[in-house]
Amino acid sequence: MKNIFQKTPQLTNEEHQRRESYITAVAPEAVELGEDYLVFPKGVLFPLSVRGGGAPGMPDRPWARLSSQVFQQITVPSMYSVSLRRESPDTLSRSLRSRRTFFEGVLQAAAQKTGRRPSQAERIMDQAMDSAESALTLGEPAYHAALMVGLFAGRERTAEAESARRALEANLRAKGLLPQRLVYIARRSLDHFQPGGVLFPGLDEPTLMLEEALSLLPPPTRRVMPTQGAVWIGVHNRSGRDVYFSFKHGFDPSAPSPPHATTLLLGEPGAGKTSLMRSILLQRLLQGRTVVSIDPEGENNRLCEAVGGKVIPAGIPDDPDTCLLHPLQADEPAEMLLAVRFLAASLGSESTLTPEVQAALHEAVKRRWERRPGSFSISGLVETLGTVNVPQASIPMSLLRPYMRGGLFDGFFDRPKALLSPDFPPGEWWNFDLSTLREENRDVVHAVLAWFLYHAITVGRKPMDIFVDEGWRLLRSGPFTDLLDELGRRARKRDVGVTLTTHLPADLMANPTSLSMASTAMIGRMGPDEAFAFFRSLGVPESEAKTNAERVSRLPPHVFLAAPSGGRGALFPVSVTIPPMWLEFWEKMGATN
């Protein structure tokens, strides 16, 4: 998007000839003139000018309802140009007085010949012209305006550009403006847009009062510098500035810090959520952060390994000497009892831990710790439970026996080496590949993830960034929803950033957790009903939620509406930009669609 605000004096004949010669020198020669468009060797330009009716100063003038946001919802590359030239108040006052005199003469003649009285609209127009004439007499600024829009597209996207122009025309007509396609004079748009071109192409330039002209200009903006640990997201769609994001400071370091270090990436499939997540993830990895990603489809495996990361399978490792983790590790018996209870509840359910079962587990841990303090295996726990002479000891034994050495699920726990440990070096990427997850081992894999994240963050206080792709799958798992809720509440104090992507925000509303409370969100294109429900769940007023939902439903791919955490700032559109070299690398790794 581009906005041009210029005030130029009248040109002499010599200056006009010099400008025309410049335009002739720089204008492309290989331009094919269509009926209302221009065809270049590699692209097409669809121009559009804008007209508006009514008298200056009228309360319902269409120009007063026009703003820069109308041109920021176009789905193809585009630019709009507003040229304003201040005119002499005396000249405009005489012109307006002549127009008003003629208008009143017509009304008077109609009244004398037909007895027709002026309508309410005609009286309002007469009063508006009277008011505008008085304002000009007192020296109020007034301008002649030219508004031109150009939509650009490659030849293969010609139909999409034409569709975007029709949508823009509909939006302009809804505001009472008249779009013009420059039929047979499309070349004028080229002379207008190129450097040194004609700012006023002679297309019925309207007269605007100051308050009407100001609405056409984009809102003023300031440059926001990145803070430490911030990542580059893309470009602000309205102001063109670079947009940076930090888990600690959000989008603006000068604003109050977000209450939660959680980020939601929302949008329908194809909106660009996964690409945005990968961009943030790799930038944090380059900053030396430890990164943990949960990948339901296994799309990041090759990319993770290519940058030196480790892929964790959702099942038994291929190496016969390696398991996923050693869950029964502790420095004191009380901590060991908590680990044993957590493992039993994960493999069974919370209802498994009846008071009698908890008493049996307590006695087994006590006996084992007295005989051999320190970490022990699943087989050792089952063996010790067998010495506890109570019937309820058979319940945890039946749950644990398939996972002990030699059991049906041998390989999850009881092997010499473990893939996962809460004591891992910083600056590494561990990707949990859940693509091979089966229903029979779903609970144990979720338990492994929960154990790892709990010990690494809550107990070990390891600073890291956690990225959950396709989060709707895990949000439908009760234990994992509780874990995500716990992470969201503790993330900020533990220097942990949590990012969750999903195309089903209804799951967030169905499970009100810390991830849906005061979280920073980047919202891609989605249906207006889903977007409205999500904004309402954040506590946004109904009218504002409806407006935001309409904006979200019209977003093009890879454009996100940034919503600062807890409503700390206005929403703004960001065009997510990925370096071409990164995209080529992702494509080689099979990480792009």
N, C-alpha and C positions, 0 to 999 in steps of 0.2 A: 504494500500500500504506500502511496506517496501523496502528499498534499503540497500544493504550490500556492503560496500566498505572495503576490507581487503587486506593487503599485508602480505603474509605469506612466511617464508623461506621453503626450502626443508626439508622434514621430514626424520628422520632416521628410520631404520626398527623397533627399539624399540618403538619410538613415534607412528609409524603407527599402530603397534599391539595394543598399549594402546588405540588409538583412535578407532580402530575397536571394541575392547572389550566394550568401552563406548557406541558405537552405538548399539551394540547387546543388551546391558543392558536397553537402553531407548527406543528402537524401539518397536512400538506396535506389539503385537503378533496376534491380530485379524485383520489382513490385508489380503484382498483377491486381488490377482494380476490379473488385467484384461489385455487385449491385449496392450492397451496404456493408462491405468489409474489404480488407486488404489481405492479399496472400503473399507471403514471403517464401523464400526457398525452403525454410524449415519450420515455418509457423504461420499462424493466422492472427490478425488483429480485428476484433469486433468492436467498433466504436459506438458510443452512445452519448448524446447530449441531453440536457435536461432543461425543460421550460416549466414555468409556473404562472398561474393566472392571478387575478385579484389586483387590487390597488395597494400601493405601499402603505403600511400602517394598519391594514385590516387585521383584526384579531385572529381570523381563521386563514391567514395567508399560508399557502402550502410550504413556502420556504421556512417558516418558523417551525414546522413539524419535521423538517429534514435535519439529519445529523450524520456524522461520519460513520456511525454504526451500520447504516444501510449498506455501505460499500465494503464492510468487513465480513460479510456473510457469504461472499461469492466463493464458489467451489473451484475456480480456476485462477491462475495468476492474473492479477489485475492491478490497475492504478487509477486513481481519480485525481483530477486537477481542478482546483478552484482558483480562478483568477479574478481579483477584485481591483477595480480602478475607481478611485475616489473622484467624484464629479463636483463641479462648482455648484454650491447651493443655489446661487442665483439662476443658473441655467436650468437646473432641475425644477426649481420653484416655478419658473415661467412655463416650462413644459407641463408640469402638473396642473397649473392654473388653467392652461388652455384646454387640457383634457377635462378638467372639472367643469369648465364653462360649457363645453360641448355636451357633456353628460347631463348637466342641469337643463340645457336647452331642449334636449330630446325628451326629458321627463315633462317639461312644461308644455311642449307641443302635444305630447300624448294626452296630457290632462285637458288641454283646451279642445282638442278634436274629438276625443273619445270619452272624456270624463274619467279616465283611468287614474287612480291615485297611486303614488309610488309604493312599491312593496317594502316589506321590512328589510330585505336584503339590499334593495337599492338605496334606502335611507342609510343603512350601515356603511355602504360603499361611499356615499356622498360625505358622511361624517369622517370616514377614514382619510379620504383625499383632503378634506379641510384640515384635519389634524396633521397630516404629513406636510401639507403646504406651510402650516404655521411652524412646525418643527424645522423645516428647511430655512424658513425666514430667520429663525433664531440661531442658525448655524449648525444644526445637528448634522453629523456626517452621513453621507449617502454614497452608494457605490453602484457602478455598473458591474454585473457579474457574468462570468462564463464558467459553466460547469461541464466538464467532459470526463467520460469514463471510458477506459480501454480494457478489454478482456483479451488476454493472450493465451494461446494454446498451440501445441504442436499439431501438425496436420492430422495425426492419428487421433487427436482429441477434439476435432472440429465440432462434432455433434454435441459433446459435453459442453463446449464453450457456448454454442448456440442455445443450449438448454439453460445454462447459467444466465445468459443475457435475457431470456424470456422471464426467468424468475425475478431478475432485478427489475425488469420493466413492470412486472406485477406489483412488486413492493413500492415502486415509485408511484404508480397509479393509485395504490391504496392510500397514499399520503396526499393525493390531489395534484400530483405533478404529472407532466406530460413528457415521456421519453421520446427522443427523436433518433432515428437510425441513420441519419445522414445518407439517404438514398441518392445515389449518383454523385455525391460530394464527399465520399469517405476519405479522399485524399486530404481534406482539410484537417482531419484528426491527426494525420501523420505530421503535418506542418505544425500542429499545436503541441504535440507531445515531445518532439525531438528538441535537443538543446538549441536555443536561439530561435525557436519557432514562434509563430504568431499566437499570442496569448488570447486574443479575442478574434475568433474565426468568422465573426459576422453572422451569427445565428440567432437573431432576435434576443439581444442581451437585456435581461430585466434590470430594473432599478430596485435595490435593496436598502432598507434602513439599517442602522448599525446593529440592532438586536437580531435582525434576520441574518446578517452576514456572519455574526459570531457563531451561530449554531452550525455553520458549515465547516468550521475549523475543528481539527481534532483537539481533545482536551490537553492542556499542558501537562508535561511529564518531567520527571527528573531522572537522572542516571542513578541506578542502584548498584553499588559496587559489591562484589562477592566477599563474603566473610570466610574465615578459615574453615576448611572442610566442605565448602559449597561445591556443587557440581553444576555444570552448564546444561540447561534444559533446552533452550531454543531462543526464539525471537518473539518479542511482544508484538501481537498482530496489529495493534493500533499505533504505538509509538515507535516501533522498530528497534527498541533497545534490547540488549541481551538480558535474558532472564536466568538467574541463578537460584539454586535451591539448597537449603541446608536443613538437616534433621533438627538441629538445635535452634536455628533462627528463622526458619521458614523462607519466604521469598524476599523479606526486607529486614536487614539487620537492625534498622532504626526502630522497627515496630516491636511491641512486646513479644517475648519468646512464646512459641506454642506450648500449651500445657502438656502435650503428649508428643513423643518422638515417633509417631506412626503416620504413615502416608498411604492413602488409598488411590489406586489407579483404576478408574472405572470406564466402561465403554463397551459397546457391542463388539462382536468378533470382527476383526479387520480395522478397528479404530487406531491401532498402533500401541496398545498397552505393553505388549511383550518387548517391542523395540525400545520403548521408553524405559522399561525396567532394566533391560540389558545395558543401556547407556549409563544409567545411574550406577548400576552394579560395577561396571568396568572402571568408571571414573573413581569410585570409592576404593576399588582394588589397587589402582595406580597410586592412590594417596597412602597406601600402606595399611589399609583397614582389613580386618578379617571379615570374610564374606561367607555366609551360609545361605544357600538357595534350596528351596523345596520345589522340585520340578515334576509335576504329575505326568507329563508327556515325554520326558527324557530328551527334550529339544536342545538342552544346553550341554549335553555330555561332551561332544567333540570340542565345543568352544571352551569348556572348562579345562579339559585336558590339554588343549593347545596353549593355554596361558599358564600351565603348570599346576592346575588344580587337581582335586581328587574327587572321583565320582563314587558315591556310596549307593550300592544296589538296595532295592526293596525286597531283599530276600537273603538267602544264605550265600556268602561269597564263594567263588569258584575254588579258591585256594583251600585245600583241606585242613590247613593249619591256622586259618584265619576265620574269626567270627565277626559279628557286627560290633559287639561291645561286651565288656565285663560289668554287669550291673551291680553286683554285690561287692562294692568297695566302700570302705569307711575307715575313719580314724578312731572311732569310739563306738561302743555297743548301741547307744541311743540312735546315732546316725544310721547304723547298720539296720536297726529295727525299722526305721522309716523307709530305707531302701527295699527291705523285704516286703513290707506292706504295700509299697507302691507297685512293685513287680506283681504281687499276687492280685491286686485290684486291677491292674492293666490287663493281665491275662484272663481274668475272670470278669468281675464287675464289683461295684461298690457294695452290693448286697452280699458278696462273698465274705466280706470282713465282718462277720458276726462277732460279738464279744468272746465267744468260745474259741473261734478261729484265731482271733487276735491274741488270746491268752496262749494258745498253742505255739504261735509264731514267736511270742515273747520268750517262752521257755526254751524253744529251740535255739534262738539267737544267744540267749544267756549261756546255755550249755556249750555251744560251739565257741563262744568268745572266751569262756573260762579255760577251755582245753587248748584252743589255738586262736589267739586274737589276730585280727587283721582281715583282709579280704578273703572270701572263699567262693567256691563255684556253686552252680545249681545242684550238681550231684552231691556236694557236701551238705547243702541245706536239706535236700530230700533225705539223705542218710540220717541227719540229726533229727529231723521231724519224725523219722521212724522210731526213734528212741523215746519220744514223748508219748506216754501211755494214756492218751485220751482219744476218743473216737473222732473228734473234730479235726485232729491232725491229718486225717486222710484227705480232707478237702483240698488244702494247699498242695499236698503231695500229688494228688491226681492232676492238678493244674500244672505243676512244675515238671512232672516226670517226662512228658514228651520233649522238653527242651534240654534235658540233661544229656550228658555224654552217652551216646548210644541210643537215644530216643528217636522218635519219628521226625522231630524237627531239630535234630542235632545240627549244630552249626550256627544258630543264632547267638549263642552265648558261650558254651563250654569248649572253647578252643584256645590254644596257647597265645595266639596273637589276636588283637582287636583292631578293627578299622577306626573306631570312634573312641575318643578320649577327651575329657574336658580340658586337658592340658595340651593344647595344640599351639604351634607358633603363630604369631600375628602375620598378616599380609598374605594369607592363603585363602583359596576359594574351595569350599566343600559343597558339592552339588548332590542333593539327595534325589536319586532317580526313582520315581514312584511308578514308572510306566509298566513295570513288571509286577505291580502289586496285585495279589490275588485275594479273594474273599477270605480264604482260610487263614491267611497270615496278616490280614489287614490290622487286626487289633495289636498284634505283637510289634509290627513295624511302627505303628503310631505310638506304642509304648516306648520303643527305642528312641524315636524322635523326641518324645516328651522328656524322657530321662536325660538325653543328651543336652537339650536346651535348658532344662531346669538346672542341671549341675554346672553347665558352662556359664549361665547368666545369673541365676538366682544365688547359687552357692559360690561358684568360682568368680563371679563378677567380671567376666571377660568382656571387654568392649568389642562389639562386632555389629555387623549389619545383616539383617535377616530379610530375605526376599522370598515371598510366597506367590508363585504363579498359579493361575487358575484356582484361586482361593476358595471358590464355591464348593469344590470337592471336599476340602477339609472343614469348611464351615458346617457341613452336614454331618460331621463326626463329632459326637458329644464330647469325648475326652479331649479332642484336639481343639475344639472351640474354647474349652476352659483354659487350655494352654495358651492359645492366642490372646485370650482375655488377660491372663496373668502377664504375658509378655508386654502387652500394651500398657498395663498399669506400671510396670517396673522399668520399662525401656529407658525413659529419660534419666532416671537416677543412676542407671547402670551404664550410661553412655552407649545405648543400643538403639539403632534405627531399624524400624520394622516397616516393610513395604508389602502391601497386599494388592494383587490385581484380581479383578473378577468382572464378568459381564452380567452378573445377577446381583445387583445391590439389594434385592429383596431378602437375600440370605442374611445380610447385615442387619436389616430391620427385624427379621424374625428372631435373630439372636443378638439382642442389644448388649454388646460388649464394649470394652474400652476402645476397640478399633473403630467404632462408629460414633464415638463421643469426642467432639472437638478435635477431630483428626484433619490434617491437611489432605486435601483431595485434588486430584487432577482428573477431570471428567471429560472423556471423549464422547463421540456421538452415540446416543442411545435414544430409545423411544421416549416421547414426551411424558407418557404416563409413568414409566419407571423413574425418569429423572425427577418428575414432580414429587413422587412419593419419597425419593431419597432426600430431596431438599427439605421437605416437610419434616422428615425424621431428624434433620439437623436443627430443627427449631426455626427455620426461615419462615417469615410470614407468608400467608397463602398467595397474595398477589405477587410478591417477589419470587416465590417458588415457581409460580406459573410462568413468569417472564423468563427466568433462568432455564426452565425446562424447554421452552420454545427455542431459546438460543442453542441449547445442547443438541436438540433434535436436528438442527440445520448445520452442525459443524462438519466440515470436510474431514477426511482421514488425516491423522497425524496432527490435528489441531485440538488442543485440550483447553478446557475452561479451568483455570487455576483458582481454587477456592482456599484462601488462607485459613489456617487452623482457628477454630472457634469464632469464625466471623471477624477476625482481626484484619479487616481490609476488604475492599471491593473485589469482586470476581473479574478476571481479565483473561482474554484468549491468548494462548501461547502456541506458536507454530513450532512443533518439536523438530529439531534438526539433528541428523546423525551424520558425522563426517563420511564422505564417500569411501574413504579408505577402510573405515570400519565396516561399512555395508558390504564391500567386496570381500573382506575377511570373513564376515559372518556367512556370506553366500558360499564360500569355499568350505566352511565348516558345517554346511547344511543347517544353519540356524536362521534362515530367512525363508519366507513363503514365496 
